[in-house]
Amino acid sequence: MADRQIIEQKSYKTVYREGNVIVKEFTASHPKSAVFNEAYIHACVEDAGVPVSKLLGVNPANGGWAISLEYVEGQTLEELMKAHPEKTDEYLEKLVDIQLETGAYRVRNLRNTRVKMEDAIKTLTEVDASTRYELLQRIHGMPQHSKLCHGDLVPSNIIIKEDGSYRILDWAHASAGNAGADAAITYLRFSLDAPELADKYLKLFCKKADMAIQYVQKWMPVVAAFQMTKHKEAERDLLEKWISIAEYQ
């Protein structure tokens, strides 16, 4: 048996490599439905031809479940940015290009982005009923699209292979909907993890997508509220600021 190399550990999962296989092993308390839903989404995007690692299986593991994926040799965009800070702008442009290419795919049987966010925000007790109402009205006022939205497209979720091709990781949050919402999520993640790149990313995305910055901004309170349903205390201050409806009117 190949040596196990831990890649990531969180409270609900451990990601490790064994030879040419990546295993995402979830704890016994993690919902079985969530594991199989993640595997199903991955299978859908793989079948549609999106550049992802090959899904190998879903199996019982230590009282929970594990997803097995083909290992992809390469470096993440995040690793490349850290190793070559002088090329940050080039890598940021690569990220945007990949996001636009991803949005061009049409993947059947994915949940609608607007419905997914609406259902989550309805459960958000951290904000008052009037704010929830305004957020839901904002969602209802957005156009209905069916573009593939990754839902967490950040540099750490893109592997660049030696030949320059890429693979996109972590499809647990994918849905079909509005590219502006997907861009707002990526902008939020930059604002939380690498704020010095957030505005640069947003301007670059909107320029390449020929999309008004104001349109992405309309999604910002919504995606902030959606992110708040994950109850990460360290993010709370920024998310509460974004949820302020008046700020993006």
N, C-alpha and C positions, 0 to 999 in steps of 0.2 A: 504493500500500500504506500502511496506517495505521502511524503511529509505534509502535514497540514500547516498552511501559512495564513495566519489571521490577517485580514485586510481591514476590517471594521467591526467594532463592537458597540451595540446600543442596548438599551434596557430590554428591548423586545426581539432583538435578532443579533446573530453573529454571521459575518460574511468571511469566508475563508477560501483559499485555493488548495486543491489537491490535484497535482499534476496539471492536466489540461482542462480541469473542471473548476468552475466557481460555484460555491454552494452558499445560498442564503438560508441559514437555519433559524427558524423562528421559535420563540419560547412556547411552552405548552399553553400559556394564557392568551397568546395572540390568536385572534379568531381564524378558524379554519377557512371560513368564507373569504377573508381578506387575502390569505395566501393564494387560494385558488383563483381569486379574481385577478391578482397581480400576474399570475402565470397565464391566465386567459388573455389579458390585455397584451402581454408580451407576444403570445402566439398570434394574435390578430395583426399586430404591426409587423411581425416577421412574415406572415403570409402575404401582407400587402407589399413586401419588397423593401421595407424600411431597413437601413443598415444597422442591424442589431446583432448581438451574439445569439447563437443558436440555442433555443430552449431544449434541454435534454430530458427533463422530467420533474415530477413533484412526488416526493416520497416522505413517509413517516420518519421522524428523527427525534429521539430523546423526549418522547411524549408530545412533541409538536410536529410541525411539517417543515420541509426544506425544498427549495427550488434549486435545481441544478442547471447551470448554463455553461456553454462552451467558453473557455478562457480565450481572451483576445490579447495578443502581445502588442504592447505599445505604451504610450504615456498619456495621461489625461491632460487636457488643456490647462488645468490648474497646475499640474506639475511642470508643464512647459513654461507657464507664466512665471513661476517661482524660479526656475532654472535660468530663464532668459528674460529678465525684466525689461531689457531694451526692446524686446519684440512684443510687448504687451498689446500695443495697438493692432499689430498684425494678428495676434491670437484672438483679440476681441472681435475683429472683423470676421475671422474664421467662425467664431461662435454665431454671429448674426447670420452669416451665409448658411450655416447648417440649420439654424432655426427656420429660415425662410424655405429652405429645401424640404424640411420636415413638414411644414405647413401645407406644402403642395400635394401631399399624399391624402388620399381619401380611404379611410379605414372603416369598414363596416362593423356594426354591432358595438361601438363604443358609446358610453354614456355622454349625453349632451353636457357641455361645459356649464351653460346657464342653469340647467336643472340641478347639476351636481352642487354648484355654489349656493343656489337657492335653498336646497334641502339642508345644507350644512348651516347656513346663516339662520334659518328658522330655529335652530337649537341653541343659538348663541345667547346665553343668559348674562354674559358680561356687559352687554349694552342694553339700553332700555328699549321698550317696544316701539317707540316712535322712530328711533334710529334704525331698528331692524326694518320697519316699514319703509323708510326712505331708501335703504339699501336694496330691498326687494323691488321697489318701484324702479330703481335705477337699472337693475338687471332686466326687468320686463321691457324697458325702453331701448335696450341694445338690440341691434339687428341679429337675426339668426343666421349663423354660418355653420359650416361642417368641416372646417380645416382640422387637421391633426394637431392637437395641442399636447405637448409633452407634460406640462404642468410643473416641471422642475428642471428646466434646461439651463444648467449652470456649468462652468468649466470642469468641475469634478465629475460630471456625468457624460463627458465626451472623451473617448479614447482615440488618439491619432496614431495610426500604424506607421511603420517605417516607410511604406510606399506612399504615404500621404493620404490614404483613404481613412475613413473614420467609422466608429461604431458608437451608437448612443446607448447609454445604460439607464437602468432604473425607470421602468415604465409604470410604476404603481399608481401614479397620479394622472395618467393620460386620459384625455377625453376628446370629443369632437365639438369644435365650436369656433370661437373668435380669436384670431391671431393677436388682436390687441390685448385680450385677457392674458394670453400666454406671455406676451412681452411684459405686461405689468407684473406678473409673477416673477419673471427673471429679474426685472428692475428691483422688485422688493428684496429678492435674495441678495442682490449686489448691495443694496442699501444696508442690509443687516450684516453681511459678511465682508464686503470690500467696498465701502461707501465712496472711496476715491474713484471708482470705476462706474458708479451707478449712472450718473448723468451722461457720461461719455457713451455708455452702452445705449441708453435710451435715444440719444440724438442719432447715433449710428443706425440703430434699428429702424427708426422712423424714416430716415433718409433713404435707406436701401429698400424699405417696404413701400415707400411713397405714401406714408401714413401720417396723419396729423398727430403731433405729440398730445394735443388736447384729447384725442380719442383714447389713447392709452391712459391718460390721466383720469378719464371718466371711470376706468376699471379699477383704479388704485384703491378707493375705499372698499370696494367689493372684495378684491383679493386680500386686502388687509383683514377684513372681517372673516373671510374664509380661513386665513392662516391663524387667526386667533382661536378658532375652534380646536386647534391642536394643543392649546393650553401650554405654551412655552413661555414661562415667566420672564425670561431674559429679553424676549421680543416685545413685551407688552407695551412699553412706553411708545415705541415707534409705531406700532400697529394702532394704538389709540389715536395717535396724531393723524395717521392716514385715514382713519375711519370718519374723521370730522367731515361731514358732507359738504359744509359750506366752503371748505378749503379748495375744492375742485369744481365749483360751480362755474 
